[in-house]
Amino acid sequence: MQVVVDMNKCQDHGQCVFAAPDVFRFDDDGRLAYAAEVDETLRGDVEEAADVCPLQAIRIEG
């Protein structure tokens, strides 16, 4: 499963980090970092992260 974040929309609110910590995190500069390819078992967490993103910057492909 592919995770895509529109980094032009993302403002690093971090709701995704709480919803799916195995996929999303903050880097050393406080910017969002994420795994672009994740196992299907994490789909529920990623879907929740996409739902709670205030800017709807996250989408799932595949």
KAGIJO-V800333 format. One record per residue. N is the residue number from 1. PHI is phi in whole degrees, -180 to 180 (none if undefined). BURIAL is 1 if it has 16 or more other C-alpha atoms within 10 Angstrom, else 0. Layout:
N:PHI:BURIAL, N:PHI:BURIAL
This chain:
1:none:0, 2:-99:0, 3:-110:1, 4:-126:1, 5:-118:1, 6:-78:0, 7:-70:0, 8:-76:0, 9:-89:0, 10:-59:1, 11:-120:0, 12:59:1, 13:-67:0, 14:88:1, 15:-61:1, 16:-66:1, 17:-64:1, 18:-74:0, 19:-76:1, 20:-142:1, 21:-65:1, 22:-79:0, 23:-115:1, 24:-113:1, 25:-158:1, 26:-100:0, 27:-82:0, 28:-64:0, 29:-94:0, 30:82:0, 31:-96:0, 32:-68:1, 33:-128:1, 34:-156:1, 35:-86:0, 36:-78:0, 37:-116:0, 38:-131:0, 39:-68:0, 40:-58:0, 41:-65:0, 42:-96:0, 43:-55:1, 44:-59:0, 45:-66:1, 46:-68:1, 47:-62:1, 48:-65:0, 49:-60:1, 50:-64:1, 51:-67:1, 52:-88:1, 53:-64:1, 54:-64:1, 55:-108:0, 56:51:0, 57:-92:1, 58:-108:1, 59:-139:0, 60:-112:0, 61:-122:0, 62:91:0
